């Protein structure tokens, strides 16, 4: 039993990401206000980005920049074996930079659509918008 608790405590960051994802998912599903849904979507995206960044990190690892050692007359100076386990994988971080840009663009488009919806229906409540659409 203590092993389970120590595992949970050791991986607290994953539990935080799960809680953030569930908060965002709850806001998307349960809220009727469009802005609240958009903010829930943004919280959900942020939790996923944080999760991917955390799985790309390693304790005791260094950045993946390999220095070439060039010796004058030593033919084996530039041919060293590279230990890949000692470097951080940059792929999750690079992909999450792209995901951040997509998240910001998605947030901007969603908020601009919410403004258009408000200008047309004078409300951001989903039930009232659907009622106005049914009346037409």
Secondary structure, DSSP 4 states (H G I P E B T S, - for coil): -HHHHHHHHHTHHHHHHHHHHHHHHHHHHH--BHHHHHHHHHHHHHHHHHHHHHHT--TT-B-S-PPPP--SS-TTTT-PPP-GGGB---HHHHHHHHHHHHHHHHHHHHHHHHHHHHHHHS--BHHHHHHHHHH-
